[in-house]
């Protein structure tokens, strides 16, 4: 059945993303070091007159947010080297609203150049993958504990949210510097993006399911609001030309600004991924026909067979209707707000708040980082961040400019590498860019040129005669 195929895809996605992770703040705190920082704020531009980022090698990133680790899922079997699945330990760690989310991107091409001293243009194309899955804790507790503890008690699960999206974006960005409030420097920028969708799966945001166990018969009544599973691209991915162009199209926009409050203090604000994709090609939607069903119970003690048993039971109890109606999916909008203060001639402290709209829910990440420039070749940064449902993580990054070639990388959870079993997030972002010229040098040269020429003072000649003598008619002869 197609539902089983979706389940298999979901398992594969979760398995892949569990091995990779990143929160964006360690890389964000590198400032305008790389062209890829423009993903966070359209006004960010590296110190170069012109740059080129080539396919694949210039930008590869992954992003995972998870609320538990390996040790929360498996526990050691005493006296052996083996481990066992520990559902009670997992449920005790899990909170309602916890989610597993993954973002990945590969830079296909990026080109940027300045327009005079005030403007800049950037062209780009990126491959992007996003997925989110909210853990249905109440439903898991009901299934694993059994219905004995819930007689005549309705168990409602409204965290049936999940989605997977794969698309490509082509875009152009423009930024410009303005002078406001007398002499304050304000930069504003925008990136307009055309979106080409390839793969999508999502459940209605308001989907829910409830379980009620009858006290006499112990039968279980399952009620739903007839949610719809929307999919696109699963049967058309291998068709000729589908991954180049198809009818699944959309539009997105990023906006941003930063302002120099004082010579040492700068603030920045941006909203990224405002937009949506209309899915019209390769669409298959699955809508439950019945909103209520009753069954005698399930035996899920054999975890190896639990998935098949649950899937088969649901297919028998709930019939569904398949349609090909088009649907729309929104991008996961992110907002960055930060303030940077120069504490040393080459050192800056930055505090950042990031919020993300994920399937209708807001999540917040906080971070404080220190960035230091070592000469003109090397920039290093370290960050302490706090992500949803996680403790504090320490990360860092660096970028080195070797002539016109720039190498960069960042990692968000350095300490996590000491024990992978306790790791909840990992960061691995890296790439190579090609930067030509130094834009900061040209700005300094222009500033020096604009200075008013210094006039050599002329000494005033003092006459030895009193002021009442009118000697203006006499010619002064210099010896």
Backbone torsions as a table, in degrees:
resi	resn	phi	psi	omega
1	UNK	NA	155.6	-177.4
2	UNK	-66.9	-30.5	178.8
3	UNK	-61.8	-37.6	178.1
4	UNK	-65.9	-36.9	178.1
5	UNK	-62.4	-43.1	178.8
6	UNK	-61.5	-41.3	-179.8
7	UNK	-62.6	-41.4	178.9
8	UNK	-63.0	-43.6	178.4
9	UNK	-60.3	-43.2	-179.4
10	UNK	-61.8	-42.9	178.5
11	UNK	-62.0	-42.2	179.7
12	UNK	-63.8	-42.6	179.1
13	UNK	-60.5	-47.3	-179.0
14	UNK	-62.6	-40.6	-180.0
15	UNK	-63.2	-40.4	-178.4
16	UNK	-69.5	-48.0	-173.1
17	UNK	-72.8	-21.7	178.4
18	UNK	-63.9	-22.2	-178.8
19	UNK	-88.2	-6.0	-175.5
20	UNK	-136.5	145.8	179.5
21	UNK	-163.4	160.6	176.8
22	UNK	-174.8	133.9	163.8
23	UNK	-100.5	153.6	-167.4
24	UNK	-85.1	-4.8	-169.6
25	UNK	-71.6	-34.4	177.9
26	UNK	-60.4	-41.1	178.8
27	UNK	-75.1	-37.1	179.0
28	UNK	-59.5	-37.6	-176.8
29	UNK	-74.4	-3.4	170.0
30	UNK	-75.9	-5.6	175.0
31	UNK	72.2	-131.3	-177.1
32	UNK	-97.0	27.4	-174.1
33	UNK	-61.6	-43.5	-173.3
34	UNK	-120.9	160.8	172.6
35	UNK	-60.8	-29.0	-177.5
36	UNK	-69.2	-21.5	176.2
37	UNK	-64.7	-15.8	175.3
38	UNK	-63.7	-17.8	176.2
39	UNK	-63.3	-25.4	-176.9
40	UNK	-94.8	-27.8	179.3
41	UNK	-154.3	123.0	-176.1
42	UNK	-61.8	-16.3	-179.4
43	UNK	-85.3	-12.9	-178.5
44	UNK	-69.7	131.8	-179.6
45	UNK	-147.6	130.9	-177.6
46	UNK	-67.3	166.0	179.7
47	UNK	-76.0	81.2	-179.2
48	UNK	-159.3	151.8	172.8
49	UNK	-75.2	-33.7	-173.9
50	UNK	-154.1	141.8	177.6
51	UNK	-141.6	157.7	176.7
52	UNK	-137.9	132.0	173.4
53	UNK	-118.6	120.3	-173.1
54	UNK	-90.6	161.3	-176.5
55	UNK	-57.8	138.6	172.3
56	UNK	78.4	-61.1	-172.0
57	UNK	-75.1	-18.0	-171.5
58	UNK	-87.8	-27.7	-178.0
59	UNK	-159.2	109.9	175.5
60	UNK	-129.0	126.1	-178.3
61	UNK	-145.2	153.6	174.6
62	UNK	-137.0	158.2	-176.1
63	UNK	-149.8	122.1	179.1
64	UNK	-130.7	140.9	172.2
65	UNK	-129.5	117.0	-179.7
66	UNK	-133.7	152.4	-173.9
67	UNK	-99.4	-6.4	-180.0
68	UNK	-143.9	168.9	-176.8
69	UNK	-122.9	-174.1	-176.6
70	UNK	-58.9	-43.3	-177.3
71	UNK	-66.3	-21.5	177.0
72	UNK	-78.2	-20.6	-176.8
73	UNK	-95.9	-36.4	-176.5
74	UNK	-122.7	143.7	176.7
75	UNK	-123.6	150.8	-177.3
76	UNK	-72.7	141.5	174.2
77	UNK	-86.8	119.2	-173.6
78	UNK	-57.6	132.0	177.4
79	UNK	85.0	0.3	-179.6
80	UNK	-133.9	174.2	174.7
81	UNK	-94.6	7.0	-175.3
82	UNK	-89.2	164.2	174.5
83	UNK	-127.9	160.7	177.9
84	UNK	-133.6	152.3	177.1
85	UNK	-67.1	130.3	-175.6
86	UNK	-118.8	86.4	-177.7
87	UNK	-64.1	-34.7	180.0
88	UNK	-66.5	-40.2	177.7
89	UNK	-64.3	-38.6	178.6
90	UNK	-65.5	-46.4	-178.5
91	UNK	-65.3	-34.6	179.7
92	UNK	-68.3	-27.5	179.5
93	UNK	-83.8	-33.5	-173.9
94	UNK	-74.1	140.4	175.4
95	UNK	-116.7	152.6	177.2
96	UNK	-62.3	128.7	-177.5
97	UNK	97.9	-4.7	176.0
98	UNK	-65.9	148.3	-176.9
99	UNK	-144.4	159.6	170.4
100	UNK	-113.4	119.4	-179.1
101	UNK	-130.8	147.0	-177.7
102	UNK	-137.1	134.0	172.0
103	UNK	-128.5	134.4	175.8
104	UNK	-138.9	147.9	178.7
105	UNK	-148.8	149.4	175.0
106	UNK	-130.3	126.0	179.0
107	UNK	-76.1	123.0	177.8
108	UNK	-89.0	-39.2	178.5
109	UNK	-168.6	141.7	176.4
110	UNK	-148.9	130.2	-179.9
111	UNK	-135.3	136.8	179.0
112	UNK	-144.9	148.3	178.0
113	UNK	-156.0	157.9	-179.0
114	UNK	-89.3	149.3	171.7
115	UNK	-112.9	91.7	-175.3
116	UNK	69.4	-152.1	-178.7
117	UNK	-92.1	-13.1	-170.8
118	UNK	-110.1	-23.1	-173.3
119	UNK	-121.4	162.1	177.5
120	UNK	-151.7	147.2	178.8
121	UNK	-124.8	140.2	177.3
122	UNK	-134.4	133.2	174.8
123	UNK	-112.9	142.2	-174.4
124	UNK	-155.9	159.6	172.3
125	UNK	-148.1	130.5	-176.7
126	UNK	-135.5	146.3	170.8
127	UNK	-97.3	127.8	-174.4
128	UNK	-132.9	140.7	177.0
129	UNK	-129.4	134.1	178.5
130	UNK	-138.2	140.1	174.7
131	UNK	-150.3	147.7	177.3
132	UNK	-143.4	143.0	180.0
133	UNK	-144.4	116.8	177.8
134	UNK	-88.4	130.7	-178.4
135	UNK	-74.4	122.4	178.9
136	UNK	-81.3	78.7	-172.1
137	UNK	-61.0	-44.6	-177.0
138	UNK	-62.4	-40.6	179.8
139	UNK	-68.8	-38.8	178.2
140	UNK	-64.7	-40.9	177.6
141	UNK	-61.4	-41.8	-179.1
142	UNK	-65.0	-43.6	-177.0
143	UNK	-71.5	-39.2	-176.0
144	UNK	-82.1	-34.0	-179.6
145	UNK	-85.1	-19.0	-174.6
146	UNK	86.8	170.7	-174.7
147	UNK	-92.7	4.1	-178.6
148	UNK	-63.0	-31.1	-178.9
149	UNK	-87.5	0.5	-174.1
150	UNK	-127.6	33.7	179.6
151	UNK	-64.5	128.4	-179.3
152	UNK	56.9	22.6	178.6
153	UNK	-121.4	121.8	-178.4
154	UNK	-80.1	126.2	176.8
155	UNK	-103.7	117.5	-176.4
156	UNK	-109.9	130.6	176.4
157	UNK	-119.2	111.5	179.1
158	UNK	-112.8	17.4	176.5
159	UNK	-102.2	34.0	178.2
160	UNK	-82.9	63.5	-177.4
161	UNK	-117.9	135.6	177.6
162	UNK	-168.4	153.2	180.0
163	UNK	-165.8	152.0	176.8
164	UNK	-138.9	132.7	-177.5
165	UNK	-141.4	136.9	175.7
166	UNK	-133.5	122.0	-177.7
167	UNK	-151.6	170.0	178.0
168	UNK	-120.9	143.3	178.1
169	UNK	-123.0	135.3	172.4
170	UNK	-117.6	135.2	-176.5
171	UNK	-158.8	172.0	176.9
172	UNK	-135.4	139.6	179.2
173	UNK	-123.8	148.2	178.3
174	UNK	-138.8	135.2	176.5
175	UNK	-133.7	154.1	-178.1
176	UNK	-148.2	142.8	177.6
177	UNK	-96.5	134.3	180.0
178	UNK	-123.2	159.9	173.8
179	UNK	-110.9	121.7	-177.2
180	UNK	-130.4	162.8	177.0
181	UNK	51.6	40.6	178.7
182	UNK	96.0	-77.4	-176.7
183	UNK	-134.7	12.8	-179.2
184	UNK	-76.8	138.2	179.4
185	UNK	-94.0	120.0	178.8
186	UNK	-120.6	127.4	175.2
187	UNK	-111.4	135.9	176.8
188	UNK	-126.8	147.3	-178.0
189	UNK	-151.0	159.3	178.7
190	UNK	-146.5	144.6	174.0
191	UNK	-126.1	120.5	177.0
192	UNK	-100.5	133.8	-171.8
193	UNK	-130.3	130.9	169.2
194	UNK	-93.1	131.5	-174.3
195	UNK	-112.8	133.7	176.7
196	UNK	-118.4	110.2	-175.4
197	UNK	-86.7	143.6	-180.0
198	UNK	-121.6	-39.2	-174.2
199	UNK	-145.4	134.5	-179.7
200	UNK	-150.5	138.8	171.4
201	UNK	-146.3	129.1	-178.9
202	UNK	-156.2	150.6	176.5
203	UNK	-108.6	146.8	177.6
204	UNK	-49.9	137.8	-177.4
205	UNK	-63.5	-27.9	-176.6
206	UNK	-97.5	17.1	-178.0
207	UNK	-67.7	141.9	175.5
208	UNK	-149.9	163.1	175.4
209	UNK	-142.6	144.3	178.3
210	UNK	-131.7	151.2	179.7
211	UNK	-124.1	134.0	177.3
212	UNK	-136.2	120.4	-178.4
213	UNK	-96.1	124.7	179.8
214	UNK	-72.8	133.9	-175.1
215	UNK	-68.6	-26.2	-176.7
216	UNK	-92.9	-51.8	-175.3
217	UNK	-91.2	-15.4	-175.9
218	UNK	62.5	12.8	172.9
219	UNK	-70.0	152.5	-177.2
220	UNK	-110.1	127.1	175.8
221	UNK	-100.5	123.6	178.5
222	UNK	-106.7	127.5	179.0
223	UNK	-123.1	142.7	176.7
224	UNK	-138.2	170.3	173.5
225	UNK	-101.7	29.1	177.9
226	UNK	53.4	60.1	-179.9
227	UNK	-67.8	159.2	-179.7
228	UNK	-114.8	132.5	172.7
229	UNK	-96.8	113.9	-179.8
230	UNK	-97.2	132.1	176.7
231	UNK	-137.7	156.9	176.0
232	UNK	-157.4	139.3	173.1
233	UNK	91.2	-11.6	-176.0
234	UNK	-65.9	-32.7	-179.4
235	UNK	-99.5	-3.3	-175.3
236	UNK	-118.6	1.0	-177.0
237	UNK	-59.2	-32.4	-176.0
238	UNK	-92.6	5.0	178.4
239	UNK	-75.6	146.1	-178.7
240	UNK	-60.7	129.7	175.5
241	UNK	82.4	-8.6	-176.5
242	UNK	-63.6	-39.4	-178.3
243	UNK	-81.6	3.6	174.9
244	UNK	-105.2	-48.8	178.6
245	UNK	-156.6	140.2	176.2
246	UNK	-154.3	-173.9	-174.7
247	UNK	-83.4	-0.5	-179.6
248	UNK	-88.5	97.6	-172.2
249	UNK	-130.3	157.7	179.3
250	UNK	-161.6	-176.0	-178.2
251	UNK	-141.8	142.9	178.4
252	UNK	-140.4	165.3	-179.4
253	UNK	-149.5	144.4	171.2
254	UNK	-118.9	139.7	175.9
255	UNK	-130.8	148.0	-179.0
256	UNK	-161.1	167.0	179.0
257	UNK	-159.9	155.4	167.1
258	UNK	-144.1	156.9	-174.2
259	UNK	-144.6	138.2	177.0
260	UNK	-88.2	104.3	-179.1
261	UNK	-74.0	-47.2	173.7
262	UNK	-135.8	170.9	177.7
263	UNK	-56.1	-21.1	-178.0
264	UNK	-109.5	-14.7	-175.3
265	UNK	-116.3	129.4	178.0
266	UNK	-134.8	139.8	177.0
267	UNK	-118.3	151.8	-179.0
268	UNK	-140.1	149.5	179.6
269	UNK	-148.6	138.7	179.0
270	UNK	-153.0	151.4	172.7
271	UNK	-124.9	120.1	-174.9
272	UNK	-114.2	149.9	175.3
273	UNK	61.6	55.3	168.7
274	UNK	-92.4	118.7	-179.5
275	UNK	154.7	-171.4	-176.5
276	UNK	-159.2	168.5	176.8
277	UNK	-124.3	133.5	173.2
278	UNK	-93.3	120.0	-177.3
279	UNK	-98.5	115.8	-177.0
280	UNK	-123.8	-25.0	-175.3
281	UNK	-108.2	138.0	179.8
282	UNK	68.7	27.9	-174.5
283	UNK	-86.4	135.7	170.3
284	UNK	-141.0	120.9	179.3
285	UNK	-112.7	143.0	-178.3
286	UNK	-124.7	114.0	-177.6
287	UNK	-117.2	128.7	178.2
288	UNK	-66.7	135.7	-179.3
289	UNK	-84.3	-45.3	179.2
290	UNK	-90.8	149.9	176.6
291	UNK	-105.0	-3.3	-178.0
292	UNK	-151.9	142.6	177.3
293	UNK	-152.1	155.9	-179.4
294	UNK	-128.1	137.8	177.6
295	UNK	-144.9	167.1	-172.0
296	UNK	-83.1	-10.7	178.9
297	UNK	128.5	170.3	-179.2
298	UNK	-129.2	148.5	173.1
299	UNK	-108.2	99.7	-176.0
300	UNK	-108.5	22.6	-178.6
301	UNK	-68.3	-29.6	175.9
302	UNK	-87.4	99.4	-174.9
303	UNK	-64.4	-26.3	179.6
304	UNK	-66.5	-29.1	-177.7
305	UNK	-103.8	-3.5	-172.7
306	UNK	-60.9	-41.8	-178.2
307	UNK	-61.7	-46.0	180.0
308	UNK	-66.7	-39.5	-179.1
309	UNK	-63.7	-46.7	-179.1
310	UNK	-64.7	-42.5	-179.6
311	UNK	-63.5	-46.7	-179.5
312	UNK	-63.4	-39.4	-179.0
313	UNK	-65.4	-44.1	179.8
314	UNK	-63.7	-37.9	179.5
315	UNK	-67.5	-32.7	178.8
316	UNK	-75.0	-36.6	-176.0
317	UNK	-81.6	-37.3	-173.8
318	UNK	-118.0	114.3	172.9
319	UNK	-83.3	153.3	-178.1
320	UNK	-135.1	159.1	179.3
321	UNK	-111.3	134.8	-179.8
322	UNK	-102.4	129.7	178.5
323	UNK	-130.6	168.8	177.8
324	UNK	-122.7	28.0	179.9
325	UNK	-69.2	139.1	179.0
326	UNK	-67.0	157.0	178.8
327	UNK	-147.7	169.5	-177.2
328	UNK	-121.4	140.8	174.6
329	UNK	-122.2	136.6	178.7
330	UNK	-89.4	149.9	173.8
331	UNK	-74.3	156.1	177.3
332	UNK	-83.1	96.1	-175.1
333	UNK	-69.5	136.4	177.1
334	UNK	-122.6	145.4	178.4
335	UNK	-125.7	130.1	176.7
336	UNK	-116.1	132.9	172.2
337	UNK	-133.6	127.0	-174.8
338	UNK	-146.3	158.2	173.1
339	UNK	-133.6	133.6	-177.6
340	UNK	-122.4	130.6	-179.4
341	UNK	-124.3	129.8	-179.6
342	UNK	-81.7	108.9	-177.6
343	UNK	-95.5	-21.4	176.9
344	UNK	-134.3	163.7	178.2
345	UNK	-53.1	-34.0	179.6
346	UNK	-121.5	15.9	-177.0
347	UNK	-126.7	136.5	-176.8
348	UNK	-132.8	136.6	173.4
349	UNK	-102.9	130.7	-177.7
350	UNK	-125.6	131.6	173.0
351	UNK	-112.4	134.9	-172.5
352	UNK	-136.8	141.5	169.1
353	UNK	-119.8	128.2	176.9
354	UNK	-121.3	130.5	174.6
355	UNK	-122.1	145.5	-175.8
356	UNK	-134.3	133.7	174.5
357	UNK	-91.3	110.6	-176.2
358	UNK	-121.5	104.9	179.6
359	UNK	54.7	42.5	175.8
360	UNK	87.0	-1.6	178.8
361	UNK	-116.8	143.5	179.8
362	UNK	-96.1	138.3	173.6
363	UNK	-131.4	150.1	-175.2
364	UNK	-122.8	140.7	173.0
365	UNK	-126.2	136.9	-178.1
366	UNK	-121.0	146.7	179.7
367	UNK	-157.5	150.4	173.8
368	UNK	-130.5	130.4	-177.4
369	UNK	-136.1	157.5	175.3
370	UNK	-121.9	129.1	-178.9
371	UNK	-120.6	134.3	-177.4
372	UNK	-132.9	134.0	176.2
373	UNK	-96.1	122.8	178.0
374	UNK	-103.8	94.5	-175.1
375	UNK	66.9	-152.8	-178.7
376	UNK	-98.8	-4.6	-173.1
377	UNK	-101.7	-31.4	-168.0
378	UNK	-128.0	136.3	172.6
379	UNK	-129.3	129.7	179.9
380	UNK	-124.3	153.5	-177.6
381	UNK	-149.4	147.4	173.1
382	UNK	-133.8	146.2	-172.6
383	UNK	-140.7	139.5	169.1
384	UNK	-110.0	124.8	-175.3
385	UNK	-130.9	157.1	177.0
386	UNK	-129.3	116.3	-179.0
387	UNK	-105.1	165.2	-179.6
388	UNK	-57.6	133.7	175.4
389	UNK	60.1	25.4	179.5
390	UNK	-136.8	164.9	174.0
391	UNK	-82.8	-167.3	179.5
392	UNK	-79.0	145.5	178.6
393	UNK	-128.1	145.5	178.0
394	UNK	-111.6	126.8	-179.9
395	UNK	-135.9	-178.0	179.7
396	UNK	-169.5	173.5	179.1
397	UNK	-161.8	167.8	176.8
398	UNK	-153.9	160.2	173.7
399	UNK	-140.8	133.8	-180.0
400	UNK	-121.7	131.6	178.8
401	UNK	-107.9	113.9	-178.5
402	UNK	-111.0	88.3	-174.3
403	UNK	70.7	-124.6	178.3
404	UNK	-91.4	-1.6	-179.5
405	UNK	-101.5	133.9	178.0
406	UNK	-119.1	130.6	176.9
407	UNK	-115.0	134.9	-179.2
408	UNK	-143.5	158.9	173.8
409	UNK	-161.7	160.7	174.2
410	UNK	-152.2	154.7	178.5
411	UNK	-143.7	140.5	-171.1
412	UNK	-99.2	-21.8	-176.1
413	UNK	-134.5	79.1	-176.8
414	UNK	-65.5	-43.4	-177.0
415	UNK	-64.9	-30.4	-178.8
416	UNK	-59.7	-25.1	-179.5
417	UNK	-70.2	-15.3	179.1
418	UNK	-73.2	-24.3	177.1
419	UNK	-151.2	97.7	-176.4
420	UNK	-61.5	-27.7	-178.4
421	UNK	-66.2	-21.5	178.8
422	UNK	-101.5	4.1	-173.5
423	UNK	-80.2	131.3	175.3
424	UNK	-108.3	-23.0	178.9
425	UNK	-152.0	147.6	178.2
426	UNK	-134.4	150.5	174.3
427	UNK	-124.7	134.4	171.5
428	UNK	-147.8	96.5	176.7
429	UNK	-120.3	131.9	-177.9
430	UNK	-154.6	164.3	178.2
431	UNK	173.7	174.1	178.0
432	UNK	-131.0	129.1	177.6
433	UNK	-121.0	165.2	178.2
434	UNK	-124.4	111.2	-176.4
435	UNK	-111.7	135.4	-176.9
436	UNK	-123.4	126.5	179.4
437	UNK	82.5	170.2	177.3
438	UNK	-126.8	109.4	-177.0
439	UNK	-70.9	-33.2	-178.7
440	UNK	-64.2	-35.4	178.3
441	UNK	-63.8	-41.7	-179.2
442	UNK	-65.9	-37.6	177.8
443	UNK	-64.4	-38.1	179.1
444	UNK	-67.9	-39.8	178.5
445	UNK	-63.6	-41.5	179.0
446	UNK	-66.1	-36.5	178.7
447	UNK	-64.9	-39.9	178.2
448	UNK	-66.0	-37.3	-179.5
449	UNK	-68.0	-33.7	-177.3
450	UNK	-75.7	-10.4	-178.6
451	UNK	-67.3	144.4	179.1
452	UNK	-67.7	129.0	-179.3
453	UNK	-58.7	139.5	-178.6
454	UNK	-78.0	128.1	179.9
455	UNK	-97.4	128.0	-179.8
456	UNK	-70.7	124.5	-178.4
457	UNK	-66.1	143.9	178.7
458	UNK	-103.7	127.8	-179.9
459	UNK	-67.7	136.0	178.0
460	UNK	-79.6	130.3	179.8
461	UNK	-85.9	128.4	-176.7
462	UNK	-102.4	127.3	-180.0
463	UNK	-82.4	141.5	178.1
464	UNK	-79.0	-8.6	-176.7
465	UNK	-91.9	149.7	177.8
466	UNK	-61.8	160.7	-176.4
467	UNK	-66.7	-25.6	-176.4
468	UNK	-73.2	-13.3	176.3
469	UNK	-81.8	124.9	178.7
470	UNK	-91.1	99.3	-176.2
471	UNK	-115.5	16.1	-176.7
472	UNK	-64.8	-23.1	-177.7
473	UNK	-78.5	-10.1	-179.0
474	UNK	-86.3	146.9	-180.0
475	UNK	-88.4	127.9	179.1
476	UNK	-88.3	125.3	-179.5
477	UNK	-108.1	121.8	176.7
478	UNK	-82.9	129.8	176.3
479	UNK	-82.5	NA	NA
